[in-house]
Amino acid sequence: MEDIGEIITGTTPPTKDKDNYGGTRLFVSPADIQGNRYVTTTNTTLTDKGYSLGRELRGGTSLFVSIGSTIGKVAQIKDSATSNQQINAVVPYTEMDDDFVFSMLENASDKIKKLSAQQAVPIINKTTFGDIEINHPKKDEQTKIGLLFSDLDNLITLHR
């Protein structure tokens, strides 16, 4: 995974400081990833103060739930956001297509999930996640493949 993008594990601003919460900034948690490709709203939002305490993710970043009962769920953000520590984000490098990376991560989700440490709460750590290899073509081919999958996702959404 490290060869396709920067891996960023989220953080949670201190919850005791109520000035961190209730703003307009997106703060993604596993509860916001429920079979939807794009996360455009979140259950919890941050103020600018709370947002500044997190690790900003650019639009196009893919998100992978890496702990708990929803491990393996995948989504993508359209606009900048931060996430909590239950999510490993993949911020694609410039030679990688954002939509292609999402599609490949979604396709590899079950394989990655099987690598999680089997304990009371399943977890896949950042190192193991980063060591996963995903084969990929050159960027122009990635873009075509990513657009195809994006169009399919949109068509499925319209039919629902």
Secondary structure, DSSP 8 states (H G I E B T S, - for coil): -TTTEEEEE-----TT-GGGEEEEEEEE-GGG-SS-SEE---SEEE-HHHHHTS--B-TT-EEEE-BSTTTT-EEEESS-BEE-TTEEEEEE-TTS-HHHHHHHHHHHHHHHHHTSB-SSS-B--HHHHHH-------HHHHHHHHHHHHHHHHHHHHH-
